[in-house]
Amino acid sequence: MDRKNGRISIKTVYAVTSLTAEQAAPVELASLIRDHWKVEALHPVRDVTFAEDASQLRTGTAPRAMATWRNLAIGALRLAGSTNIAAGLRHNARDARRPLAILGLT
């Protein structure tokens, strides 16, 4: 549904899988697609809020380690009820005890 005008539209989506027809029941395919988009939904947040694409980290395990820390921050803020990750980061940056409280470490 378009949030601006309230109109409903139908979208056809095609997917490629290595599953056989017997393995790929509609419910299973829908679950796989939803799981994929849960991961994909992190990329805009990481790119915009954390400027990940502008990162100078390019060698060794540093890029993967930083991606892990970013994912932890996003996940923790979402579990804490934050809908705006940038605002959640700013809020928690104001008091060093807040991030620890979110992680249950205080």
Sequence and secondary structure as in RCSB ss.txt:
>XXXX:A:sequence
MDRKNGRISIKTVYAVTSLTAEQAAPVELASLIRDHWKVEALHPVRDVTFAEDASQLRTGTAPRAMATWRNLAIG
ALRLAGSTNIAAGLRHNARDARRPLAILGLT
>XXXX:A:secstr
  TTT            S  TTT  HHHHHHHHHHHHHHHTHHHHHHHHS GGG    STTHHHHHHHHHHHHHH
HHHHTT S HHHHHHHHHT THHHHHHTT  
